[in-house]
């Protein structure tokens, strides 16, 4: 069963009240990455000499293959505090999907990445709603 088919089945299984009030069709093609592995990235940096405050970055680089209807080849999950969260982004030139998640959810994401079946996706709807997440099956 393709990840597109699985996603459609998940949406159809949800009660209508649980679905956001958005159109049924996507504005742009969904990007679905079937995750085959990942790399953990931990970094410390400062933005500039003028801003000497140290900052840190915790990310996961996910690699795999795109679903038949997708182009994505790499995904990043960036962990930040609540004030540093950003909307999911799709960078077509790099075939890259980026998701920012709350740092407090890192343990859960790492648990998901230990599951044998994993995929990451992003959808964009006509009313501006953008959604992205990581799915896994134990």
N, CA, C and O atoms as a printed pandas DataFrame, in Angstrom:
     atom_number atom_name residue_name chain_id  residue_number  x_coord  y_coord  z_coord
0              1         N          UNK        A               1    0.852   -1.172    0.000
1              2        CA          UNK        A               1    0.000    0.000    0.000
2              3         C          UNK        A               1    0.897    1.234    0.000
3              4         O          UNK        A               1    1.811    1.345    0.817
4              5         N          UNK        A               2    0.633    2.153   -0.914
5              6        CA          UNK        A               2    1.471    3.356   -1.000
6              7         C          UNK        A               2    1.187    4.295    0.166
7              8         O          UNK        A               2    0.130    4.233    0.794
8              9         N          UNK        A               3    2.155    5.168    0.439
9             10        CA          UNK        A               3    1.966    6.124    1.530
10            11         C          UNK        A               3    0.836    7.100    1.211
11            12         O          UNK        A               3    0.162    7.580    2.122
12            13         N          UNK        A               4    0.616    7.406   -0.095
13            14        CA          UNK        A               4   -0.514    8.261   -0.468
14            15         C          UNK        A               4   -1.832    7.590   -0.086
15            16         O          UNK        A               4   -2.733    8.237    0.447
16            17         N          UNK        A               5   -1.939    6.286   -0.363
17            18        CA          UNK        A               5   -3.149    5.541   -0.041
18            19         C          UNK        A               5   -3.346    5.462    1.468
19            20         O          UNK        A               5   -4.465    5.611    1.959
20            21         N          UNK        A               6   -2.267    5.230    2.199
21            22        CA          UNK        A               6   -2.340    5.177    3.660
22            23         C          UNK        A               6   -2.837    6.514    4.204
23            24         O          UNK        A               6   -3.702    6.551    5.079
24            25         N          UNK        A               7   -2.283    7.619    3.679
25            26        CA          UNK        A               7   -2.675    8.948    4.142
26            27         C          UNK        A               7   -4.158    9.194    3.880
27            28         O          UNK        A               7   -4.868    9.697    4.752
28            29         N          UNK        A               8   -4.631    8.839    2.676
29            30        CA          UNK        A               8   -6.046    9.029    2.360
30            31         C          UNK        A               8   -6.917    8.213    3.317
31            32         O          UNK        A               8   -7.958    8.691    3.767
32            33         N          UNK        A               9   -6.496    6.980    3.630
33            34        CA          UNK        A               9   -7.258    6.133    4.551
34            35         C          UNK        A               9   -7.313    6.752    5.948
35            36         O          UNK        A               9   -8.347    6.706    6.613
36            37         N          UNK        A              10   -6.192    7.332    6.388
37            38        CA          UNK        A              10   -6.158    7.978    7.706
38            39         C          UNK        A              10   -7.145    9.141    7.744
39            40         O          UNK        A              10   -7.917    9.272    8.694
40            41         N          UNK        A              11   -7.120    9.987    6.709
41            42        CA          UNK        A              11   -8.034   11.132    6.678
42            43         C          UNK        A              11   -9.490   10.680    6.679
43            44         O          UNK        A              11  -10.323   11.260    7.376
44            45         N          UNK        A              12   -9.801    9.632    5.891
45            46        CA          UNK        A              12  -11.183    9.151    5.812
46            47         C          UNK        A              12  -11.640    8.509    7.116
47            48         O          UNK        A              12  -12.836    8.489    7.409
48            49         N          UNK        A              13  -10.701    7.983    7.903
49            50        CA          UNK        A              13  -11.078    7.316    9.149
50            51         C          UNK        A              13  -11.379    8.298   10.280
51            52         O          UNK        A              13  -12.005    7.922   11.271
52            53         N          UNK        A              14  -10.944    9.546   10.146
53            54        CA          UNK        A              14  -11.168   10.530   11.204
54            55         C          UNK        A              14  -12.613   11.007   11.191
55            56         O          UNK        A              14  -13.190   11.182   10.118
56            57         N          UNK        A              15  -13.207   11.220   12.353
57            58        CA          UNK        A              15  -14.552   11.797   12.367
58            59         C          UNK        A              15  -14.499   13.215   11.806
59            60         O          UNK        A              15  -13.510   13.927   11.978
60            61         N          UNK        A              16  -15.556   13.607   11.146
61            62        CA          UNK        A              16  -15.568   14.915   10.498
62            63         C          UNK        A              16  -15.283   16.048   11.474
63            64         O          UNK        A              16  -14.667   17.046   11.098
64            65         N          UNK        A              17  -15.718   15.911   12.706
65            66        CA          UNK        A              17  -15.489   16.958   13.709
66            67         C          UNK        A              17  -14.003   17.131   14.020
67            68         O          UNK        A              17  -13.586   18.203   14.459
68            69         N          UNK        A              18  -13.200   16.091   13.797
69            70        CA          UNK        A              18  -11.765   16.166   14.099
70            71         C          UNK        A              18  -10.974   16.827   12.982
71            72         O          UNK        A              18   -9.831   17.233   13.186
72            73         N          UNK        A              19  -11.573   16.937   11.809
73            74        CA          UNK        A              19  -10.864   17.523   10.676
74            75         C          UNK        A              19  -10.966   19.039   10.713
75            76         O          UNK        A              19  -12.015   19.579   11.062
76            77         N          UNK        A              20   -9.890   19.732   10.358
77            78        CA          UNK        A              20   -9.972   21.190   10.295
78            79         C          UNK        A              20  -10.922   21.615    9.183
79            80         O          UNK        A              20  -11.143   20.868    8.230
80            81         N          UNK        A              21  -11.475   22.794    9.303
81            82        CA          UNK        A              21  -12.394   23.311    8.301
82            83         C          UNK        A              21  -11.585   23.835    7.119
83            84         O          UNK        A              21  -11.347   25.037    7.003
84            85         N          UNK        A              22  -11.168   22.928    6.250
85            86        CA          UNK        A              22  -10.343   23.273    5.100
86            87         C          UNK        A              22  -10.858   22.534    3.877
87            88         O          UNK        A              22  -11.527   21.511    4.018
88            89         N          UNK        A              23  -10.563   23.027    2.683
89            90        CA          UNK        A              23  -10.996   22.329    1.476
90            91         C          UNK        A              23  -10.375   20.933    1.411
91            92         O          UNK        A              23   -9.313   20.687    1.983
92            93         N          UNK        A              24  -11.053   20.023    0.708
93            94        CA          UNK        A              24  -10.572   18.648    0.615
94            95         C          UNK        A              24   -9.369   18.492   -0.299
95            96         O          UNK        A              24   -8.677   17.476   -0.232
96            97         N          UNK        A              25   -9.109   19.456   -1.135
97            98        CA          UNK        A              25   -7.982   19.256   -2.048
98            99         C          UNK        A              25   -6.807   20.138   -1.660
99           100         O          UNK        A              25   -6.951   21.214   -1.080
100          101         N          UNK        A              26   -5.660   19.631   -2.004
101          102        CA          UNK        A              26   -4.423   20.333   -1.698
102          103         C          UNK        A              26   -4.150   21.379   -2.763
103          104         O          UNK        A              26   -4.478   21.186   -3.934
104          105         N          UNK        A              27   -3.546   22.493   -2.352
105          106        CA          UNK        A              27   -3.181   23.552   -3.273
106          107         C          UNK        A              27   -2.016   23.110   -4.153
107          108         O          UNK        A              27   -2.028   23.328   -5.365
108          109         N          UNK        A              28   -1.028   22.498   -3.549
109          110        CA          UNK        A              28    0.148   22.010   -4.269
110          111         C          UNK        A              28    0.263   20.517   -3.992
111          112         O          UNK        A              28   -0.325   20.022   -3.031
112          113         N          UNK        A              29    1.008   19.797   -4.815
113          114        CA          UNK        A              29    1.166   18.369   -4.535
114          115         C          UNK        A              29    1.763   18.138   -3.148
115          116         O          UNK        A              29    2.668   18.854   -2.720
116          117         N          UNK        A              30    1.248   17.137   -2.462
117          118        CA          UNK        A              30    1.823   16.766   -1.173
118          119         C          UNK        A              30    3.227   16.236   -1.396
119          120         O          UNK        A              30    3.523   15.627   -2.425
120          121         N          UNK        A              31    4.078   16.475   -0.427
121          122        CA          UNK        A              31    5.431   15.927   -0.457
122          123         C          UNK        A              31    5.505   14.872    0.635
123          124         O          UNK        A              31    5.347   15.177    1.817
124          125         N          UNK        A              32    5.745   13.629    0.234
125          126        CA          UNK        A              32    5.799   12.515    1.181
126          127         C          UNK        A              32    7.146   11.821    1.043
127          128         O          UNK        A              32    7.493   11.325   -0.029
128          129         N          UNK        A              33    7.899   11.792    2.135
129          130        CA          UNK        A              33    9.207   11.133    2.170
130          131         C          UNK        A              33    9.075    9.837    2.959
131          132         O          UNK        A              33    8.719    9.855    4.137
132          133         N          UNK        A              34    9.360    8.716    2.310
133          134        CA          UNK        A              34    9.390    7.427    2.991
134          135         C          UNK        A              34   10.775    7.322    3.616
135          136         O          UNK        A              34   11.774    7.180    2.911
136          137         N          UNK        A              35   10.828    7.391    4.934
137          138        CA          UNK        A              35   12.096    7.525    5.664
138          139         C          UNK        A              35   12.813    6.180    5.745
139          140         O          UNK        A              35   12.250    5.184    6.199
140          141         N          UNK        A              36   14.072    6.175    5.293
141          142        CA          UNK        A              36   14.900    4.969    5.347
142          143         C          UNK        A              36   16.003    5.075    6.392
143          144         O          UNK        A              36   16.548    4.055    6.812
144          145         N          UNK        A              37   16.341    6.281    6.817
145          146        CA          UNK        A              37   17.372    6.470    7.828
146          147         C          UNK        A              37   17.442    7.928    8.237
147          148         O          UNK        A              37   16.749    8.778    7.679
148          149         N          UNK        A              38   18.292    8.208    9.224
149          150        CA          UNK        A              38   18.410    9.586    9.690
150          151         C          UNK        A              38   19.776    9.829   10.298
151          152         O          UNK        A              38   20.482    8.898   10.685
152          153         N          UNK        A              39   20.136   11.113   10.373
153          154        CA          UNK        A              39   21.364   11.575   11.001
154          155         C          UNK        A              39   20.978   12.599   12.056
155          156         O          UNK        A              39   20.135   13.460   11.810
156          157         N          UNK        A              40   21.597   12.508   13.240
157          158        CA          UNK        A              40   21.343   13.477   14.311
158          159         C          UNK        A              40   22.364   14.605   14.200
159          160         O          UNK        A              40   23.553   14.357   13.998
160          161         N          UNK        A              41   21.895   15.848   14.331
161          162        CA          UNK        A              41   22.764   17.019   14.221
162          163         C          UNK        A              41   22.608   17.853   15.487
163          164         O          UNK        A              41   21.497   18.236   15.853
164          165         N          UNK        A              42   23.722   18.130   16.151
165          166        CA          UNK        A              42   23.738   19.025   17.318
166          167         C          UNK        A              42   24.790   20.080   17.041
167          168         O          UNK        A              42   25.924   19.745   16.698
168          169         N          UNK        A              43   24.436   21.348   17.181
169          170        CA          UNK        A              43   25.372   22.418   16.841
170          171         C          UNK        A              43   25.279   23.556   17.844
171          172         O          UNK        A              43   24.231   23.789   18.448
172          173         N          UNK        A              44   26.383   24.256   18.011
173          174        CA          UNK        A              44   26.430   25.481   18.796
174          175         C          UNK        A              44   26.996   26.571   17.906
175          176         O          UNK        A              44   27.897   26.305   17.110
176          177         N          UNK        A              45   26.489   27.793   18.019
177          178        CA          UNK        A              45   26.951   28.865   17.141
178          179         C          UNK        A              45   26.621   30.222   17.742
179          180         O          UNK        A              45   25.873   30.333   18.713
180          181         N          UNK        A              46   27.201   31.252   17.135
181          182        CA          UNK        A              46   26.785   32.628   17.409
182          183         C          UNK        A              46   26.532   33.269   16.058
183          184         O          UNK        A              46   27.231   32.982   15.086
184          185         N          UNK        A              47   25.524   34.145   15.995
185          186        CA          UNK        A              47   25.121   34.737   14.721
186          187         C          UNK        A              47   26.183   35.657   14.143
187          188         O          UNK        A              47   26.449   35.618   12.941
188          189         N          UNK        A              48   26.791   36.484   14.983
189          190        CA          UNK        A              48   27.770   37.447   14.483
190          191         C          UNK        A              48   28.579   38.004   15.649
191          192         O          UNK        A              48   28.280   37.738   16.813
192          193         N          UNK        A              49   29.601   38.777   15.319
193          194        CA          UNK        A              49   30.402   39.434   16.354
194          195         C          UNK        A              49   29.534   40.448   17.102
195          196         O          UNK        A              49   29.694   40.637   18.308
196          197         N          UNK        A              50   28.616   41.099   16.383
197          198        CA          UNK        A              50   27.732   42.078   17.005
198          199         C          UNK        A              50   26.735   41.417   17.960
199          200         O          UNK        A              50   26.267   42.053   18.904
200          201         N          UNK        A              51   26.412   40.157   17.722
201          202        CA          UNK        A              51   25.479   39.415   18.578
202          203         C          UNK        A              51   26.210   38.188   19.117
203          204         O          UNK        A              51   26.075   37.095   18.567
204          205         N          UNK        A              52   26.991   38.364   20.201
205          206        CA          UNK        A              52   27.843   37.277   20.683
206          207         C          UNK        A              52   27.120   36.179   21.472
207          208         O          UNK        A              52   27.762   35.238   21.938
208          209         N          UNK        A              53   25.818   36.282   21.626
209          210        CA          UNK        A              53   25.091   35.266   22.393
210          211         C          UNK        A              53   25.181   33.909   21.694
211          212         O          UNK        A              53   24.926   33.793   20.495
212          213         N          UNK        A              54   25.540   32.906   22.454
213          214        CA          UNK        A              54   25.615   31.553   21.904
214          215         C          UNK        A              54   24.213   30.976   21.753
215          216         O          UNK        A              54   23.323   31.238   22.562
216          217         N          UNK        A              55   24.043   30.196   20.712
217          218        CA          UNK        A              55   22.781   29.503   20.484
218          219         C          UNK        A              55   23.091   28.062   20.127
219          220         O          UNK        A              55   24.232   27.720   19.815
220          221         N          UNK        A              56   22.079   27.226   20.175
221          222        CA          UNK        A              56   22.272   25.833   19.805
222          223         C          UNK        A              56   21.174   25.402   18.843
223          224         O          UNK        A              56   20.106   26.009   18.764
224          225         N          UNK        A              57   21.473   24.345   18.125
225          226        CA          UNK        A              57   20.548   23.808   17.134
226          227         C          UNK        A              57   20.544   22.295   17.274
227          228         O          UNK        A              57   21.601   21.664   17.310
228          229         N          UNK        A              58   19.358   21.719   17.353
229          230        CA          UNK        A              58   19.209   20.272   17.400
230          231         C          UNK        A              58   18.282   19.886   16.262
231          232         O          UNK        A              58   17.127   20.310   16.223
232          233         N          UNK        A              59   18.789   19.079   15.332
233          234        CA          UNK        A              59   18.009   18.690   14.162
234          235         C          UNK        A              59   18.218   17.223   13.837
235          236         O          UNK        A              59   19.194   16.601   14.255
236          237         N          UNK        A              60   17.280   16.698   13.086
237          238        CA          UNK        A              60   17.395   15.361   12.518
238          239         C          UNK        A              60   17.294   15.502   11.009
239          240         O          UNK        A              60   16.367   16.135   10.504
240          241         N          UNK        A              61   18.235   14.921   10.289
241          242        CA          UNK        A              61   18.176   14.898    8.825
242          243         C          UNK        A              61   17.652   13.529    8.431
243          244         O          UNK        A              61   18.290   12.512    8.701
244          245         N          UNK        A              62   16.496   13.503    7.796
245          246        CA          UNK        A              62   15.886   12.251    7.378
246          247         C          UNK        A              62   16.139   12.045    5.893
247          248         O          UNK        A              62   15.997   12.974    5.098
248          249         N          UNK        A              63   16.511   10.837    5.522
249          250        CA          UNK        A              63   16.711   10.544    4.106
250          251         C          UNK        A              63   15.899    9.314    3.746
251          252         O          UNK        A              63   15.593    8.480    4.598
252          253         N          UNK        A              64   15.560    9.217    2.487
253          254        CA          UNK        A              64   14.744    8.106    2.026
254          255         C          UNK        A              64   14.378    8.304    0.581
255          256         O          UNK        A              64   15.158    8.839   -0.207
256          257         N          UNK        A              65   13.178    7.864    0.236
257          258        CA          UNK        A              65   12.720    8.000   -1.144
258          259         C          UNK        A              65   11.349    8.661   -1.146
259          260         O          UNK        A              65   10.569    8.503   -0.207
260          261         N          UNK        A              66   11.065    9.402   -2.210
261          262        CA          UNK        A              66    9.764   10.059   -2.293
262          263         C          UNK        A              66    8.670    9.063   -2.665
263          264         O          UNK        A              66    8.935    8.036   -3.289
264          265         N          UNK        A              67    7.440    9.381   -2.274
265          266        CA          UNK        A              67    6.302    8.592   -2.749
266          267         C          UNK        A              67    6.180    8.833   -4.255
267          268         O          UNK        A              67    6.790    9.770   -4.769
268          269         N          UNK        A              68    5.411    8.016   -4.975
269          270        CA          UNK        A              68    5.321    8.188   -6.431
270          271         C          UNK        A              68    4.877    9.577   -6.882
271          272         O          UNK        A              68    5.255   10.014   -7.969
272          273         N          UNK        A              69    4.088   10.277   -6.080
273          274        CA          UNK        A              69    3.601   11.602   -6.482
274          275         C          UNK        A              69    4.437   12.748   -5.914
275          276         O          UNK        A              69    4.035   13.907   -6.018
276          277         N          UNK        A              70    5.588   12.450   -5.316
277          278        CA          UNK        A              70    6.396   13.464   -4.630
278          279         C          UNK        A              70    7.783   13.600   -5.238
279          280         O          UNK        A              70    8.219   12.762   -6.028
280          281         N          UNK        A              71    8.467   14.674   -4.853
281          282        CA          UNK        A              71    9.839   14.925   -5.297
282          283         C          UNK        A              71   10.824   14.977   -4.141
283          284         O          UNK        A              71   12.033   14.965   -4.376
284          285         N          UNK        A              72   10.356   15.033   -2.910
285          286        CA          UNK        A              72   11.211   15.226   -1.739
286          287         C          UNK        A              72   12.230   14.088   -1.602
287          288         O          UNK        A              72   11.894   12.917   -1.781
288          289         N          UNK        A              73   13.480   14.451   -1.283
289          290        CA          UNK        A              73   14.526   13.445   -1.055
290          291         C          UNK        A              73   15.148   13.576    0.331
291          292         O          UNK        A              73   15.794   12.646    0.813
292          293         N          UNK        A              74   14.955   14.725    0.970
293          294        CA          UNK        A              74   15.533   14.968    2.292
294          295         C          UNK        A              74   14.515   15.704    3.158
295          296         O          UNK        A              74   13.787   16.576    2.682
296          297         N          UNK        A              75   14.479   15.341    4.422
297          298        CA          UNK        A              75   13.624   16.042    5.365
298          299         C          UNK        A              75   14.421   16.417    6.600
299          300         O          UNK        A              75   15.323   15.688    7.012
300          301         N          UNK        A              76   14.090   17.537    7.178
301          302        CA          UNK        A              76   14.721   17.965    8.428
302          303         C          UNK        A              76   13.640   18.189    9.466
303          304         O          UNK        A              76   12.608   18.800    9.187
304          305         N          UNK        A              77   13.888   17.686   10.670
305          306        CA          UNK        A              77   13.066   18.037   11.818
306          307         C          UNK        A              77   13.967   18.863   12.717
307          308         O          UNK        A              77   14.965   18.366   13.239
308          309         N          UNK        A              78   13.609   20.125   12.893
309          310        CA          UNK        A              78   14.372   21.053   13.729
310          311         C          UNK        A              78   13.640   21.184   15.061
311          312         O          UNK        A              78   12.424   21.374   15.088
312          313         N          UNK        A              79   14.371   21.083   16.152
313          314        CA          UNK        A              79   13.778   21.207   17.476
314          315         C          UNK        A              79   14.105   22.581   18.042
315          316         O          UNK        A              79   15.246   23.039   17.984
316          317         N          UNK        A              80   13.079   23.231   18.590
317          318        CA          UNK        A              80   13.250   24.581   19.140
318          319         C          UNK        A              80   12.309   24.749   20.322
319          320         O          UNK        A              80   11.381   23.964   20.515
320          321         N          UNK        A              81   12.569   25.798   21.117
321          322        CA          UNK        A              81   11.597   26.106   22.158
322          323         C          UNK        A              81   10.367   26.694   21.474
323          324         O          UNK        A              81   10.407   27.000   20.283
324          325         N          UNK        A              82    9.305   26.849   22.198
325          326        CA          UNK        A              82    8.036   27.280   21.597
326          327         C          UNK        A              82    8.148   28.610   20.857
327          328         O          UNK        A              82    7.454   28.825   19.863
328          329         N          UNK        A              83    9.010   29.496   21.329
329          330        CA          UNK        A              83    9.154   30.810   20.691
330          331         C          UNK        A              83    9.913   30.719   19.367
331          332         O          UNK        A              83    9.834   31.640   18.554
332          333         N          UNK        A              84   10.639   29.637   19.134
333          334        CA          UNK        A              84   11.430   29.493   17.917
334          335         C          UNK        A              84   10.780   28.643   16.842
335          336         O          UNK        A              84   11.400   28.365   15.815
336          337         N          UNK        A              85    9.534   28.224   17.060
337          338        CA          UNK        A              85    8.863   27.374   16.077
338          339         C          UNK        A              85    8.474   28.174   14.844
339          340         O          UNK        A              85    8.125   29.351   14.940
340          341         N          UNK        A              86    8.536   27.523   13.678
341          342        CA          UNK        A              86    8.202   28.146   12.395
342          343         C          UNK        A              86    7.246   27.229   11.644
343          344         O          UNK        A              86    7.130   26.051   11.982
344          345         N          UNK        A              87    6.560   27.752   10.628
345          346        CA          UNK        A              87    5.701   26.890    9.813
346          347         C          UNK        A              87    6.555   25.909    9.005
347          348         O          UNK        A              87    7.714   26.198    8.707
348          349         N          UNK        A              88    5.992   24.759    8.651
349          350        CA          UNK        A              88    6.728   23.817    7.806
350          351         C          UNK        A              88    7.063   24.468    6.467
351          352         O          UNK        A              88    6.316   25.315    5.977
352          353         N          UNK        A              89    8.183   24.070    5.884
353          354        CA          UNK        A              89    8.557   24.652    4.592
354          355         C          UNK        A              89    8.973   23.567    3.609
355          356         O          UNK        A              89    9.476   22.511    3.993
356          357         N          UNK        A              90    8.750   23.854    2.336
357          358        CA          UNK        A              90    9.149   23.004    1.231
358          359         C          UNK        A              90   10.072   23.838    0.348
359          360         O          UNK        A              90    9.675   24.892   -0.147
360          361         N          UNK        A              91   11.305   23.367    0.150
361          362        CA          UNK        A              91   12.268   24.068   -0.697
362          363         C          UNK        A              91   12.455   23.217   -1.948
363          364         O          UNK        A              91   13.235   22.265   -1.954
364          365         N          UNK        A              92   11.732   23.571   -3.005
365          366        CA          UNK        A              92   11.694   22.756   -4.221
366          367         C          UNK        A              92   13.069   22.583   -4.859
367          368         O          UNK        A              92   13.399   21.499   -5.340
368          369         N          UNK        A              93   13.882   23.661   -4.863
369          370        CA          UNK        A              93   15.202   23.591   -5.510
370          371         C          UNK        A              93   16.081   22.512   -4.881
371          372         O          UNK        A              93   16.888   21.887   -5.570
372          373         N          UNK        A              94   15.928   22.292   -3.579
373          374        CA          UNK        A              94   16.743   21.289   -2.876
374          375         C          UNK        A              94   15.967   20.000   -2.605
375          376         O          UNK        A              94   16.509   19.045   -2.051
376          377         N          UNK        A              95   14.687   19.983   -3.004
377          378        CA          UNK        A              95   13.807   18.835   -2.751
378          379         C          UNK        A              95   13.815   18.488   -1.264
379          380         O          UNK        A              95   13.958   17.331   -0.868
380          381         N          UNK        A              96   13.657   19.539   -0.457
381          382        CA          UNK        A              96   13.850   19.447    0.994
382          383         C          UNK        A              96   12.603   19.905    1.740
383          384         O          UNK        A              96   12.013   20.937    1.422
384          385         N          UNK        A              97   12.222   19.127    2.723
385          386        CA          UNK        A              97   11.098   19.426    3.593
386          387         C          UNK        A              97   11.633   19.748    4.982
387          388         O          UNK        A              97   12.481   19.020    5.497
388          389         N          UNK        A              98   11.150   20.832    5.600
389          390        CA          UNK        A              98   11.581   21.243    6.941
390          391         C          UNK        A              98   10.377   21.344    7.861
391          392         O          UNK        A              98    9.355   21.935    7.515
392          393         N          UNK        A              99   10.520   20.753    9.044
393          394        CA          UNK        A              99    9.487   20.844   10.075
394          395         C          UNK        A              99   10.157   21.325   11.357
395          396         O          UNK        A              99   11.222   20.827   11.721
396          397         N          UNK        A             100    9.546   22.289   12.046
397          398        CA          UNK        A             100   10.026   22.747   13.349
398          399         C          UNK        A             100    9.091   22.183   14.405
399          400         O          UNK        A             100    7.874   22.353   14.326
400          401         N          UNK        A             101    9.668   21.510   15.393
401          402        CA          UNK        A             101    8.879   20.902   16.467
402          403         C          UNK        A             101    9.394   21.367   17.820
403          404         O          UNK        A             101   10.557   21.742   17.974
404          405         N          UNK        A             102    8.497   21.330   18.789
405          406        CA          UNK        A             102    8.839   21.705   20.156
406          407         C          UNK        A             102    9.915   20.763   20.687
407          408         O          UNK        A             102    9.809   19.544   20.549
408          409         N          UNK        A             103   10.938   21.331   21.288
409          410        CA          UNK        A             103   12.059   20.568   21.840
410          411         C          UNK        A             103   11.590   19.485   22.813
411          412         O          UNK        A             103   12.219   18.435   22.937
412          413         N          UNK        A             104   10.482   19.754   23.498
413          414        CA          UNK        A             104    9.967   18.785   24.474
414          415         C          UNK        A             104    9.475   17.496   23.819
415          416         O          UNK        A             104    9.269   16.499   24.512
416          417         N          UNK        A             105    9.282   17.496   22.498
417          418        CA          UNK        A             105    8.818   16.299   21.800
418          419         C          UNK        A             105    9.930   15.462   21.198
419          420         O          UNK        A             105    9.657   14.481   20.505
420          421         N          UNK        A             106   11.193   15.834   21.452
421          422        CA          UNK        A             106   12.306   15.121   20.825
422          423         C          UNK        A             106   12.318   13.632   21.179
423          424         O          UNK        A             106   12.542   12.803   20.298
424          425         N          UNK        A             107   12.085   13.274   22.432
425          426        CA          UNK        A             107   12.092   11.862   22.825
426          427         C          UNK        A             107   11.058   11.062   22.039
427          428         O          UNK        A             107   11.320    9.936   21.617
428          429         N          UNK        A             108    9.887   11.652   21.849
429          430        CA          UNK        A             108    8.825   10.965   21.108
430          431         C          UNK        A             108    9.236   10.754   19.650
431          432         O          UNK        A             108    9.036    9.671   19.100
432          433         N          UNK        A             109    9.806   11.779   19.026
433          434        CA          UNK        A             109   10.244   11.668   17.630
434          435         C          UNK        A             109   11.328   10.602   17.497
435          436         O          UNK        A             109   11.294    9.806   16.558
436          437         N          UNK        A             110   12.285   10.574   18.418
437          438        CA          UNK        A             110   13.337    9.552   18.369
438          439         C          UNK        A             110   12.747    8.150   18.541
439          440         O          UNK        A             110   13.222    7.199   17.921
440          441         N          UNK        A             111   11.723    8.018   19.372
441          442        CA          UNK        A             111   11.049    6.729   19.507
442          443         C          UNK        A             111   10.401    6.335   18.179
443          444         O          UNK        A             111   10.505    5.186   17.750
444          445         N          UNK        A             112    9.733    7.292   17.530
445          446        CA          UNK        A             112    9.104    7.014   16.240
446          447         C          UNK        A             112   10.135    6.569   15.203
447          448         O          UNK        A             112    9.869    5.670   14.406
448          449         N          UNK        A             113   11.300    7.191   15.214
449          450        CA          UNK        A             113   12.323    6.839   14.230
450          451         C          UNK        A             113   12.887    5.442   14.463
451          452         O          UNK        A             113   13.550    4.893   13.583
452          453         N          UNK        A             114   12.637    4.862   15.625
453          454        CA          UNK        A             114   13.021    3.484   15.887
454          455         C          UNK        A             114   12.039    2.471   15.310
455          456         O          UNK        A             114   12.331    1.276   15.277
456          457         N          UNK        A             115   10.882    2.935   14.857
457          458        CA          UNK        A             115    9.883    2.047   14.264
458          459         C          UNK        A             115   10.302    1.661   12.845
459          460         O          UNK        A             115   11.025    2.414   12.193
460          461         N          UNK        A             116    9.859    0.500   12.359
461          462        CA          UNK        A             116   10.286    0.057   11.027
462          463         C          UNK        A             116    9.651    0.825    9.869
463          464         O          UNK        A             116   10.271    0.953    8.813
464          465         N          UNK        A             117    8.441    1.337   10.038
465          466        CA          UNK        A             117    7.756    2.054    8.960
466          467         C          UNK        A             117    7.594    3.509    9.372
467          468         O          UNK        A             117    6.982    3.815   10.395
468          469         N          UNK        A             118    8.166    4.421    8.542
469          470        CA          UNK        A             118    8.127    5.848    8.882
470          471         C          UNK        A             118    7.954    6.660    7.604
471          472         O          UNK        A             118    8.537    6.341    6.568
472          473         N          UNK        A             119    7.151    7.705    7.690
473          474        CA          UNK        A             119    7.110    8.661    6.588
474          475         C          UNK        A             119    6.823   10.059    7.123
475          476         O          UNK        A             119    6.171   10.244    8.151
476          477         N          UNK        A             120    7.332   11.021    6.388
477          478        CA          UNK        A             120    7.209   12.440    6.722
478          479         C          UNK        A             120    6.461   13.081    5.557
479          480         O          UNK        A             120    6.732   12.770    4.397
480          481         N          UNK        A             121    5.534   13.963    5.858
481          482        CA          UNK        A             121    4.810   14.588    4.754
482          483         C          UNK        A             121    4.470   16.038    5.059
483          484         O          UNK        A             121    4.494   16.483    6.207
484          485         N          UNK        A             122    4.153   16.761    3.985
485          486        CA          UNK        A             122    3.719   18.149    4.078
486          487         C          UNK        A             122    2.627   18.381    3.054
487          488         O          UNK        A             122    2.739   17.953    1.906
488          489         N          UNK        A             123    1.575   19.058    3.473
489          490        CA          UNK        A             123    0.494   19.434    2.575
490          491         C          UNK        A             123    0.182   20.912    2.726
491          492         O          UNK        A             123    0.360   21.498    3.794
492          493         N          UNK        A             124   -0.279   21.493    1.650
493          494        CA          UNK        A             124   -0.641   22.914    1.642
494          495         C          UNK        A             124   -2.034   23.018    1.048
495          496         O          UNK        A             124   -2.288   22.506   -0.042
496          497         N          UNK        A             125   -2.935   23.679    1.759
497          498        CA          UNK        A             125   -4.313   23.756    1.343
498          499         C          UNK        A             125   -4.633   25.136    0.769
499          500         O          UNK        A             125   -3.915   26.106    1.010
500          501         N          UNK        A             126   -5.728   25.203    0.002
501          502        CA          UNK        A             126   -6.096   26.423   -0.711
502          503         C          UNK        A             126   -6.315   27.618    0.208
503          504         O          UNK        A             126   -6.110   28.755   -0.216
504          505         N          UNK        A             127   -6.726   27.396    1.451
505          506        CA          UNK        A             127   -6.989   28.526    2.346
506          507         C          UNK        A             127   -5.747   28.977    3.116
507          508         O          UNK        A             127   -5.851   29.814    4.013
508          509         N          UNK        A             128   -4.553   28.423    2.771
509          510        CA          UNK        A             128   -3.318   28.823    3.431
510          511         C          UNK        A             128   -2.884   27.911    4.559
511          512         O          UNK        A             128   -1.795   28.083    5.107
512          513         N          UNK        A             129   -3.713   26.945    4.917
513          514        CA          UNK        A             129   -3.361   25.990    5.976
514          515         C          UNK        A             129   -2.203   25.113    5.493
515          516         O          UNK        A             129   -2.290   24.498    4.430
516          517         N          UNK        A             130   -1.124   25.056    6.268
517          518        CA          UNK        A             130    0.041   24.231    5.949
518          519         C          UNK        A             130    0.215   23.234    7.082
519          520         O          UNK        A             130    0.143   23.600    8.255
520          521         N          UNK        A             131    0.442   21.984    6.735
521          522        CA          UNK        A             131    0.533   20.935    7.740
522          523         C          UNK        A             131    1.669   19.994    7.380
523          524         O          UNK        A             131    1.860   19.672    6.208
524          525         N          UNK        A             132    2.420   19.551    8.372
525          526        CA          UNK        A             132    3.489   18.577    8.146
526          527         C          UNK        A             132    3.704   17.781    9.416
527          528         O          UNK        A             132    3.556   18.305   10.520
528          529         N          UNK        A             133    4.054   16.515    9.259
529          530        CA          UNK        A             133    4.328   15.695   10.428
530          531         C          UNK        A             133    5.074   14.427   10.061
531          532         O          UNK        A             133    5.352   14.160    8.892
532          533         N          UNK        A             134    5.390   13.659   11.081
533          534        CA          UNK        A             134    6.082   12.382   10.952
534          535         C          UNK        A             134    5.130   11.298   11.427
535          536         O          UNK        A             134    4.564   11.396   12.515
536          537         N          UNK        A             135    4.951   10.263   10.611
537          538        CA          UNK        A             135    4.121    9.119   10.976
538          539         C          UNK        A             135    5.013    7.898   11.105
539          540         O          UNK        A             135    6.026    7.791   10.414
540          541         N          UNK        A             136    4.641    6.972   11.992
541          542        CA          UNK        A             136    5.400    5.730   12.121
542          543         C          UNK        A             136    4.471    4.607   12.552
543          544         O          UNK        A             136    3.402    4.837   13.117
544          545         N          UNK        A             137    4.910    3.386   12.268
545          546        CA          UNK        A             137    4.180    2.194   12.680
546          547         C          UNK        A             137    5.140    1.280   13.416
547          548         O          UNK        A             137    6.167    0.889   12.861
548          549         N          UNK        A             138    4.820    0.928   14.673
549          550        CA          UNK        A             138    5.721    0.047   15.437
550          551         C          UNK        A             138    5.845   -1.340   14.813
551          552         O          UNK        A             138    6.564   -2.191   15.337
